[in-house]
Amino acid sequence: MSGARLSEHLQDLVLENASLDEFLQEMSGAIAEFGASAAGCRVLSSVRLIRASKPAVTAGSDPAALALEQLQDRTAGPALDALETGRTALLDGRLTGDPTEPRLDRYRRTAARWGIRSALSVPVALDDGAAAALTYLAADPHAFDGGAAASCEAFAATAGKSMRLAVRLGSVQDLNRDLLQAMKSRTIINLASGILMAQSRCSQAEAFTLLSKVSNNRNVKVRLVAEEILRRFEPGPVAADFGPGT
């Protein structure tokens, strides 16, 4: 696949997937496909995305690839090395045991059980402190010798452009969800305040002060206190409707 065609394909992945998680899942498949072409053998792949103040997001082209990626939430591994150093991490034919790197023993043993003998993780710098690692896995202990590793690094550089766009879109979606949730909470609180104003003949400020006092005394959110008032006033599920899909 030419560079232009590859870039177009990766951009399509951004447009065709509704969420960042779905995009990364599709991306892991594209990584595996390219890796197999570069290495000349079957390649599995995984992706790890890290962003400030958010948990890591992982995806894999295969259950074994995903299991090895998620294992690194609890132990050392090539993807974490690549993210920490900003350099490509290669575990080659010594994957099943390298006495100079005992911290990777657990990763090696697990990889060996899945028939994996080589791993290549390539870091990708993204925007606003975000970063990703693309990991290629193969049974061939020398899968990434020669020019294969360089080709995989070139793919990662191209993929990074689409990943930046996907992360930006994901941030906008997160912001929209937060704003919508805030609007719903505000509406429920306003409705409960209106009930208190009618019952107690107080001002809106006084009604909100009362809600806040109950919230503090019970150590619960103001919204939960407001929902309780609405349920008493009109039994049934509490919801604030902002249109279709909400």
C-alpha positions in Angstrom: 0.0 0.0 0.0 1.4 3.4 -1.0 2.0 6.1 1.6 -0.9 8.2 0.3 -3.2 5.3 0.2 -2.2 4.2 3.8 -2.8 7.7 5.1 -6.2 7.8 3.4 -7.1 4.4 4.9 -6.1 5.5 8.4 -8.1 8.7 8.1 -11.1 6.6 7.1 -10.7 4.7 10.3 -11.2 7.9 12.2 -14.3 8.9 10.3 -15.9 5.5 10.3 -15.7 4.8 14.0 -18.0 6.6 16.5 -15.7 6.4 19.5 -12.0 6.5 20.3 -12.2 2.9 21.6 -13.6 1.6 18.4 -11.0 3.5 16.4 -8.2 2.0 18.4 -9.6 -1.5 17.9 -9.7 -1.0 14.1 -6.3 0.5 14.3 -4.9 -2.6 16.0 -6.1 -4.6 13.0 -4.4 -2.2 10.6 -1.1 -2.4 12.6 -1.2 -6.2 12.4 -1.9 -6.2 8.7 1.0 -3.9 8.0 3.3 -5.7 10.4 2.7 -9.0 8.6 3.5 -7.4 5.3 6.7 -5.9 6.6 7.9 -8.9 8.6 6.8 -11.6 6.1 5.0 -13.6 8.8 1.9 -13.5 10.9 1.9 -10.6 13.2 -0.4 -9.7 16.1 -0.7 -6.2 17.4 -1.8 -4.0 20.2 -2.2 -0.3 21.0 -1.8 1.6 24.3 -3.0 5.2 24.5 -2.2 7.4 27.5 -3.7 10.8 28.2 -3.4 13.2 31.1 -5.7 12.4 34.0 -7.3 9.5 32.2 -6.8 5.8 32.4 -4.8 4.1 29.7 -6.8 2.8 26.8 -5.8 -0.5 25.2 -6.8 -2.5 22.1 -5.6 -5.7 20.4 -5.9 -7.4 17.1 -6.2 -10.8 18.9 -7.0 -11.9 22.5 -3.3 -12.9 23.0 -2.1 -9.4 21.9 -4.7 -7.7 24.1 -3.8 -9.9 27.1 -0.1 -9.1 26.8 -0.9 -5.4 26.5 -3.1 -5.4 29.5 -0.5 -7.4 31.5 1.6 -4.2 31.4 -0.9 -2.5 33.7 0.6 -4.7 36.4 4.2 -5.4 35.2 7.0 -4.1 32.9 6.7 -4.6 29.1 7.9 -3.2 25.8 5.1 -0.7 25.4 5.8 0.9 28.7 9.5 1.0 27.9 8.7 2.7 24.6 6.4 5.3 26.3 8.9 6.0 29.1 12.0 6.4 26.9 10.4 7.7 23.7 12.4 5.1 21.7 11.4 1.9 20.0 11.7 -1.2 22.3 12.6 -4.5 20.8 12.4 -7.9 22.4 13.9 -10.4 19.9 14.8 -14.0 20.1 15.7 -13.6 23.8 12.1 -12.9 24.6 11.8 -16.2 26.6 14.7 -15.2 28.9 17.3 -12.5 29.2 19.2 -12.5 32.5 20.2 -8.9 32.0 16.5 -7.8 32.1 14.8 -9.7 35.0 12.0 -7.1 35.3 10.6 -8.4 32.0 10.5 -12.0 33.1 6.8 -12.1 33.7 6.1 -10.5 30.3 8.4 -13.0 28.6 6.9 -16.0 30.3 3.4 -15.0 29.4 4.4 -14.2 25.8 6.0 -17.6 25.5 2.8 -19.3 26.6 1.0 -17.5 23.7 3.7 -18.6 21.3 5.2 -15.1 21.0 9.0 -14.9 20.5 9.5 -11.3 19.4 7.9 -8.0 20.2 8.5 -4.5 18.8 6.9 -1.4 20.5 7.0 2.0 18.7 6.2 5.2 20.6 4.0 7.9 19.0 3.9 11.4 20.5 0.5 13.0 20.3 -1.0 16.4 21.4 -1.4 17.8 24.9 0.9 15.3 26.6 -0.9 12.3 25.1 1.2 9.4 23.7 0.7 6.0 22.3 2.7 2.8 21.7 2.1 0.5 18.8 3.2 -3.0 19.5 3.9 -5.8 16.9 4.1 -9.4 18.1 5.3 -12.5 16.2 6.2 -16.1 16.7 9.3 -15.7 14.6 12.2 -14.7 17.0 13.8 -12.7 14.1 10.6 -11.2 12.7 11.7 -7.6 13.1 15.3 -8.0 11.9 16.6 -6.1 8.9 14.3 -3.5 7.5 11.1 -4.8 9.1 11.6 -2.7 12.3 12.2 0.5 10.3 9.1 -0.2 8.2 7.0 -0.6 11.4 8.4 2.7 12.7 7.5 4.4 9.5 4.0 3.1 9.8 3.7 4.4 13.3 4.8 7.9 12.2 2.0 7.8 9.5 -0.5 6.4 12.0 0.3 9.1 14.5 -1.4 11.7 12.3 -4.7 9.9 12.4 -4.3 9.1 16.0 -3.9 12.8 16.8 -7.2 13.5 15.0 -9.0 10.7 16.8 -7.7 11.8 20.2 -8.9 15.4 19.5 -12.3 14.2 18.4 -12.4 12.0 21.5 -11.7 15.0 23.7 -14.5 17.0 22.1 -16.9 14.1 22.7 -15.8 13.9 26.3 -16.4 17.6 26.7 -19.8 17.4 25.1 -20.8 14.6 27.5 -19.5 16.6 30.5 -21.5 19.6 29.4 -24.6 17.6 28.7 -24.3 16.0 32.2 -23.8 19.4 33.7 -27.0 20.7 32.0 -29.0 17.7 33.2 -27.8 18.2 36.7 -28.5 21.9 36.6 -32.0 21.3 35.3 -32.8 18.7 38.0 -31.5 21.1 40.7 -33.5 24.0 39.3 -36.7 21.9 39.3 -36.1 20.8 42.9 -35.4 24.4 43.9 -38.7 25.4 42.3 -40.6 22.9 44.4 -38.9 24.2 47.6 -39.7 27.8 46.6 -43.4 26.9 46.1 -43.6 24.9 49.3 -41.6 27.2 51.6 -42.2 30.5 49.8 -38.5 31.3 49.7 -36.2 32.7 47.0 -34.3 30.6 44.6 -31.0 31.4 46.4 -32.6 30.3 49.7 -33.9 27.1 48.1 -30.4 26.3 46.8 -28.8 27.1 50.1 -31.2 24.5 51.7 -30.3 21.9 49.1 -26.6 22.6 49.8 -27.0 22.2 53.5 -28.8 18.8 53.1 -26.1 17.8 50.7 -23.3 18.7 53.2 -25.1 17.0 56.1 -25.6 13.8 54.2 -22.2 14.0 52.4 -23.9 13.4 49.0 -24.1 15.5 45.8 -26.6 18.3 45.5 -28.0 16.5 42.4 -28.9 13.4 44.5 -30.7 15.5 47.0 -32.6 17.2 44.2 -33.5 13.9 42.6 -34.9 12.7 45.9 -37.2 15.8 46.1 -38.4 15.2 42.6 -39.2 11.6 43.3 -41.3 12.6 46.3 -43.1 15.2 44.2 -43.7 12.9 41.2 -42.8 9.2 41.6 -40.9 7.7 38.7 -37.5 7.9 37.1 -35.8 11.3 37.3 -34.6 12.6 33.9 -33.8 15.8 32.1 -34.6 15.5 28.4 -32.4 17.5 26.0 -33.6 15.8 22.8 -33.2 12.6 20.9 -30.3 10.3 22.0 -30.0 11.9 25.5 
